[in-house]
């Protein structure tokens, strides 16, 4: 069985290399299968088509369909939707900034006994200051985007 599959694979490969497109399987009187891609070798034998290459011709190129022109009303509607979304994001970000500043202020008021070295205080406050800075940057970016819409 493996030999038959190998032979079929070799015939298909050979057919492709020679530019021929059909592979035939022929069975002799003893029941053994042979494969060929030459039609003349199939005469007088019990043969059937095993594979046939199909050529596909590419379709003509069609010009891409352009979307309909945007009306002023549609553009204004999208701008309003975008503005509302950005304003909601800005409000949420400002609330998170206020909360982050409160947490930072609380931490600044706390003095632990093991923080005689001021660097330890800075190390403890660093995550809180980073959160505040991140929210400040987000608020700034949202404000820039809103200004570009108006």
Backbone as CSV, one residue per row, in Angstrom:
resi,resn,N_x,N_y,N_z,CA_x,CA_y,CA_z,C_x,C_y,C_z
1,UNK,0.825,-1.189,0.000,0.000,0.000,0.000,0.870,1.254,0.000
2,UNK,1.933,1.234,0.813,2.828,2.380,0.877,3.516,2.593,-0.465
3,UNK,3.918,1.493,-1.097,4.577,1.604,-2.399,3.633,2.211,-3.432
4,UNK,2.369,1.838,-3.364,1.388,2.366,-4.307,1.254,3.869,-4.113
5,UNK,1.184,4.301,-2.855,1.057,5.730,-2.576,2.301,6.496,-3.010
6,UNK,3.450,5.917,-2.771,4.696,6.562,-3.201,4.736,6.664,-4.714
7,UNK,4.361,5.582,-5.391,4.354,5.596,-6.855,3.369,6.629,-7.371
8,UNK,2.204,6.734,-6.741,1.207,7.722,-7.166,1.753,9.126,-6.966
9,UNK,2.413,9.348,-5.857,2.991,10.665,-5.594,4.066,11.017,-6.601
10,UNK,4.897,10.042,-6.951,5.939,10.282,-7.937,5.339,10.584,-9.305
11,UNK,4.283,9.884,-9.661,3.643,10.118,-10.962,3.009,11.496,-11.010
12,UNK,2.369,11.880,-9.940,1.752,13.212,-9.902,2.827,14.277,-9.997
13,UNK,3.924,14.069,-9.285,5.029,15.025,-9.339,5.624,15.073,-10.738
14,UNK,5.805,13.919,-11.342,6.351,13.870,-12.696,5.407,14.537,-13.676
15,UNK,4.122,14.319,-13.508,3.141,14.927,-14.409,3.184,16.444,-14.289
16,UNK,3.314,16.906,-13.088,3.373,18.355,-12.895,4.653,18.920,-13.498
17,UNK,5.745,18.173,-13.379,7.015,18.646,-13.920,7.004,18.676,-15.439
18,UNK,6.279,17.744,-16.067,6.223,17.689,-17.528,5.083,18.518,-18.092
19,UNK,4.325,19.146,-17.252,3.246,19.995,-17.718,1.998,19.218,-18.089
20,UNK,1.954,17.915,-17.803,0.773,17.136,-18.099,-0.129,17.165,-16.875
21,UNK,-1.415,17.048,-17.118,-2.325,17.312,-16.027,-3.110,16.111,-15.537
22,UNK,-3.054,14.958,-16.188,-3.877,13.824,-15.787,-2.991,12.650,-15.402
23,UNK,-3.363,11.975,-14.292,-2.655,10.786,-13.842,-3.626,9.618,-13.893
24,UNK,-3.156,8.483,-14.438,-3.994,7.294,-14.592,-3.489,6.181,-13.690
25,UNK,-4.422,5.371,-13.166,-4.090,4.187,-12.383,-4.552,2.995,-13.202
26,UNK,-3.608,2.126,-13.508,-3.913,0.949,-14.322,-3.711,-0.303,-13.470
27,UNK,-4.660,-1.248,-13.586,-4.592,-2.500,-12.837,-4.343,-3.621,-13.842
28,UNK,-3.287,-4.421,-13.587,-2.984,-5.521,-14.508,-3.774,-6.776,-14.126
29,UNK,-3.544,-7.866,-14.824,-4.289,-9.109,-14.619,-4.048,-9.694,-13.226
30,UNK,-2.899,-9.436,-12.634,-2.585,-9.949,-11.299,-3.140,-9.058,-10.189
31,UNK,-3.755,-7.914,-10.545,-4.332,-7.010,-9.563,-3.372,-5.954,-9.054
32,UNK,-2.172,-5.904,-9.656,-1.204,-4.883,-9.248,-1.502,-3.572,-9.955
33,UNK,-1.305,-2.464,-9.218,-1.573,-1.137,-9.776,-0.290,-0.482,-10.249
34,UNK,-0.393,0.165,-11.384,0.698,1.004,-11.885,0.094,2.356,-12.228
35,UNK,0.930,3.354,-12.194,0.466,4.722,-12.442,1.232,5.303,-13.614
36,UNK,0.540,6.104,-14.408,1.178,6.743,-15.553,0.475,8.066,-15.831
37,UNK,1.201,8.917,-16.505,0.599,10.176,-16.935,0.593,10.265,-18.464
38,UNK,0.908,9.155,-19.098,0.934,9.103,-20.562,-0.288,8.306,-21.007
39,UNK,-1.164,8.955,-21.750,-2.426,8.339,-22.126,-2.232,7.130,-23.041
40,UNK,-1.194,7.137,-23.895,-0.963,6.026,-24.806,-0.663,4.727,-24.049
41,UNK,-0.098,4.819,-22.870,0.220,3.634,-22.082,-1.032,2.996,-21.468
42,UNK,-2.142,3.691,-21.516,-3.368,3.158,-20.922,-4.184,2.324,-21.893
43,UNK,-3.842,2.362,-23.184,-4.651,1.633,-24.167,-4.542,0.128,-23.937
44,UNK,-5.698,-0.535,-23.942,-5.750,-1.979,-23.768,-5.623,-2.412,-22.319
45,UNK,-5.584,-1.479,-21.394,-5.475,-1.815,-19.976,-6.699,-1.271,-19.243
46,UNK,-6.912,-1.816,-18.071,-8.010,-1.345,-17.232,-7.487,-0.167,-16.406
47,UNK,-7.755,1.066,-16.872,-7.198,2.269,-16.234,-8.314,3.232,-15.851
48,UNK,-8.042,3.998,-14.815,-8.980,5.043,-14.401,-8.188,6.302,-14.048
49,UNK,-8.850,7.439,-14.154,-8.203,8.713,-13.844,-8.110,8.848,-12.338
50,UNK,-6.905,9.151,-11.845,-6.678,9.322,-10.415,-6.744,10.796,-10.038
51,UNK,-6.062,11.630,-10.792,-6.085,13.060,-10.480,-6.016,13.850,-11.761
52,UNK,-6.557,15.032,-11.681,-6.559,15.919,-12.832,-6.327,17.323,-12.309
53,UNK,-5.319,17.977,-12.841,-5.070,19.354,-12.435,-6.110,20.250,-13.073
54,UNK,-6.541,21.226,-12.321,-7.518,22.177,-12.829,-6.863,23.543,-12.842
55,UNK,-6.898,24.150,-13.993,-6.340,25.496,-14.102,-7.447,26.498,-13.829
56,UNK,-7.112,27.500,-13.060,-8.075,28.550,-12.751,-7.553,29.842,-13.346
57,UNK,-8.376,30.456,-14.140,-8.006,31.716,-14.759,-8.447,32.832,-13.832
58,UNK,-7.537,33.732,-13.481,-7.930,34.806,-12.569,-8.984,35.711,-13.221
59,UNK,-9.875,36.192,-12.416,-10.937,37.075,-12.899,-10.346,38.433,-13.264
60,UNK,-11.078,39.132,-14.127,-10.653,40.478,-14.474,-10.695,41.346,-13.226
61,UNK,-9.772,42.258,-13.161,-9.754,43.161,-12.017,-10.901,44.149,-12.128
62,UNK,-11.604,44.258,-11.036,-12.728,45.169,-10.989,-12.316,46.356,-10.126
63,UNK,-12.673,47.525,-10.576,-12.350,48.716,-9.799,-13.053,48.631,-8.450
64,UNK,-12.359,48.967,-7.370,-12.988,48.890,-6.054,-14.164,49.863,-5.963
65,UNK,-15.166,49.411,-5.266,-16.354,50.238,-5.091,-16.060,51.284,-4.035
66,UNK,-16.292,52.516,-4.385,-16.047,53.598,-3.441,-17.277,53.774,-2.568
67,UNK,-17.048,53.995,-1.271,-18.194,54.213,-0.400,-18.865,55.543,-0.765
68,UNK,-20.146,55.661,-0.493,-20.822,56.900,-0.826,-20.206,58.064,-0.063
69,UNK,-20.259,59.215,-0.684,-19.681,60.409,-0.064,-20.402,60.686,1.249
70,UNK,-19.619,61.101,2.235,-20.173,61.386,3.545,-20.907,62.727,3.503
71,UNK,-22.108,62.720,3.988,-22.846,63.975,4.023,-22.415,64.769,5.243
72,UNK,-22.712,66.021,5.229,-22.349,66.889,6.354,-23.077,66.449,7.617
73,UNK,-24.316,65.995,7.456,-25.084,65.551,8.619,-24.464,64.306,9.245
74,UNK,-24.020,63.381,8.408,-23.392,62.161,8.915,-22.087,62.487,9.625
75,UNK,-21.292,63.364,9.024,-20.021,63.747,9.637,-20.261,64.440,10.977
76,UNK,-21.259,65.315,11.029,-21.562,66.017,12.272,-22.052,65.047,13.339
77,UNK,-22.853,64.071,12.923,-23.357,63.077,13.864,-22.216,62.255,14.449
78,UNK,-21.286,61.857,13.601,-20.133,61.082,14.085,-19.260,61.916,15.004
79,UNK,-19.084,63.176,14.671,-18.281,64.061,15.522,-18.942,64.222,16.885
80,UNK,-20.277,64.360,16.892,-20.990,64.482,18.171,-20.853,63.219,19.001
81,UNK,-20.979,62.064,18.348,-20.821,60.793,19.059,-19.417,60.669,19.646
82,UNK,-18.445,61.024,18.864,-17.049,60.946,19.332,-16.821,61.905,20.494
83,UNK,-17.370,63.098,20.376,-17.222,64.092,21.444,-17.846,63.575,22.736
84,UNK,-19.030,62.977,22.658,-19.695,62.454,23.854,-18.860,61.352,24.508
85,UNK,-18.334,60.470,23.680,-17.507,59.380,24.213,-16.263,59.934,24.899
86,UNK,-15.603,60.888,24.257,-14.396,61.474,24.848,-14.712,62.227,26.137
87,UNK,-15.849,62.923,26.174,-16.226,63.644,27.386,-16.495,62.676,28.537
88,UNK,-17.138,61.537,28.227,-17.369,60.525,29.260,-16.047,59.953,29.764
89,UNK,-15.140,59.682,28.845,-13.831,59.167,29.244,-13.078,60.194,30.078
90,UNK,-13.174,61.456,29.687,-12.495,62.521,30.428,-13.064,62.639,31.839
91,UNK,-14.378,62.582,31.974,-14.985,62.653,33.308,-14.508,61.509,34.194
92,UNK,-14.505,60.306,33.649,-14.045,59.146,34.414,-12.580,59.267,34.796
93,UNK,-11.778,59.742,33.874,-10.340,59.883,34.144,-10.084,60.960,35.201
94,UNK,-10.846,62.037,35.167,-10.691,63.093,36.172,-11.078,62.583,37.555
95,UNK,-12.114,61.750,37.622,-12.506,61.168,38.913,-11.414,60.248,39.439
96,UNK,-10.837,59.451,38.555,-9.745,58.567,38.983,-8.518,59.366,39.417
97,UNK,-8.296,60.510,38.781,-7.173,61.371,39.156,-7.388,61.933,40.560
98,UNK,-8.596,62.372,40.847,-8.900,62.907,42.183,-8.681,61.823,43.235
99,UNK,-9.169,60.614,42.964,-8.982,59.507,43.909,-7.503,59.187,44.108
100,UNK,-6.736,59.182,43.020,-5.302,58.874,43.116,-4.577,59.951,43.915
101,UNK,-4.953,61.202,43.730,-4.328,62.290,44.507,-4.665,62.166,45.990
102,UNK,-5.895,61.761,46.304,-6.277,61.575,47.703,-5.463,60.460,48.340
103,UNK,-5.304,59.359,47.625,-4.514,58.243,48.165,-3.060,58.656,48.369
104,UNK,-2.528,59.445,47.436,-1.150,59.922,47.571,-1.032,60.830,48.790
105,UNK,-2.000,61.730,48.982,-1.972,62.634,50.140,-2.049,61.849,51.449
106,UNK,-2.880,60.818,51.481,-2.965,59.984,52.678,-1.621,59.329,52.987
107,UNK,-0.975,58.808,51.950,0.315,58.139,52.139,1.405,59.123,52.544
108,UNK,1.312,60.357,52.054,2.318,61.365,52.422,2.191,61.754,53.890
109,UNK,0.991,61.639,54.445,0.774,61.988,55.850,1.214,60.901,56.813
110,UNK,1.450,59.715,56.299,1.850,58.598,57.157,3.366,58.574,57.296
111,UNK,3.827,58.423,58.543,5.273,58.262,58.793,5.480,56.971,59.559
112,UNK,6.191,56.075,58.966,6.510,54.810,59.626,7.792,54.973,60.414
113,UNK,7.915,54.193,61.467,9.101,54.292,62.318,10.368,53.851,61.609
114,UNK,10.263,53.003,60.610,11.455,52.505,59.936,11.873,53.402,58.781
115,UNK,11.194,54.541,58.590,11.503,55.425,57.466,12.273,56.674,57.915
116,UNK,13.336,56.468,58.680,14.165,57.597,59.104,14.942,58.149,57.916
117,UNK,15.233,57.284,56.974,15.889,57.700,55.734,14.784,58.157,54.772
118,UNK,14.901,59.377,54.236,13.845,59.942,53.387,13.678,59.148,52.085
119,UNK,14.725,58.470,51.645,14.619,57.667,50.420,13.589,56.554,50.586
120,UNK,13.480,56.009,51.787,12.473,54.970,52.029,11.062,55.535,51.876
121,UNK,10.874,56.772,52.297,9.572,57.429,52.134,9.278,57.585,50.648
122,UNK,10.269,58.036,49.886,10.083,58.217,48.444,9.788,56.892,47.752
123,UNK,10.474,55.842,48.178,10.238,54.518,47.590,8.813,54.035,47.869
124,UNK,8.304,54.313,49.066,6.942,53.899,49.412,5.907,54.704,48.637
125,UNK,6.210,55.983,48.377,5.266,56.862,47.682,5.332,56.731,46.161
126,UNK,6.394,56.138,45.645,6.604,56.074,44.198,5.425,55.472,43.429
127,UNK,4.860,54.328,43.831,3.728,53.783,43.062,2.525,54.739,43.036
128,UNK,2.320,55.465,44.125,1.189,56.397,44.191,1.418,57.608,43.277
129,UNK,2.650,58.088,43.239,2.939,59.227,42.354,2.868,58.820,40.882
130,UNK,3.269,57.583,40.590,3.189,57.105,39.208,1.738,57.022,38.739
131,UNK,0.851,56.583,39.604,-0.573,56.501,39.251,-1.122,57.906,38.996
132,UNK,-0.757,58.858,39.841,-1.219,60.239,39.658,-0.707,60.789,38.331
133,UNK,0.562,60.567,38.046,1.141,61.067,36.793,0.472,60.438,35.575
134,UNK,0.179,59.147,35.646,-0.475,58.479,34.528,-1.872,59.065,34.272
135,UNK,-2.628,59.304,35.341,-3.958,59.886,35.177,-3.876,61.325,34.656
136,UNK,-2.872,62.061,35.089,-2.698,63.433,34.592,-2.410,63.431,33.091
137,UNK,-1.565,62.509,32.647,-1.264,62.402,31.212,-2.511,62.013,30.419
138,UNK,-3.304,61.092,30.958,-4.527,60.675,30.269,-5.504,61.838,30.142
139,UNK,-5.660,62.613,31.215,-6.556,63.778,31.174,-6.069,64.769,30.129
140,UNK,-4.777,65.001,30.100,-4.191,65.941,29.131,-4.444,65.485,27.691
141,UNK,-4.241,64.198,27.425,-4.464,63.665,26.074,-5.930,63.754,25.663
142,UNK,-6.823,63.427,26.573,-8.253,63.514,26.264,-8.678,64.950,25.986
143,UNK,-8.120,65.888,26.739,-8.436,67.287,26.502,-7.940,67.749,25.132
144,UNK,-6.770,67.266,24.715,-6.250,67.600,23.387,-7.159,67.050,22.297
145,UNK,-7.605,65.818,22.469,-8.488,65.224,21.467,-9.813,65.967,21.381
146,UNK,-10.351,66.346,22.521,-11.599,67.105,22.518,-11.418,68.454,21.845
147,UNK,-10.287,69.092,22.068,-10.029,70.388,21.452,-9.910,70.268,19.947
148,UNK,-9.420,69.125,19.464,-9.284,68.965,18.017,-10.621,68.716,17.331
149,UNK,-11.616,68.239,18.071,-12.946,67.993,17.487,-13.740,69.281,17.373
150,UNK,-13.646,70.122,18.358,-14.491,71.324,18.400,-14.138,72.315,17.387
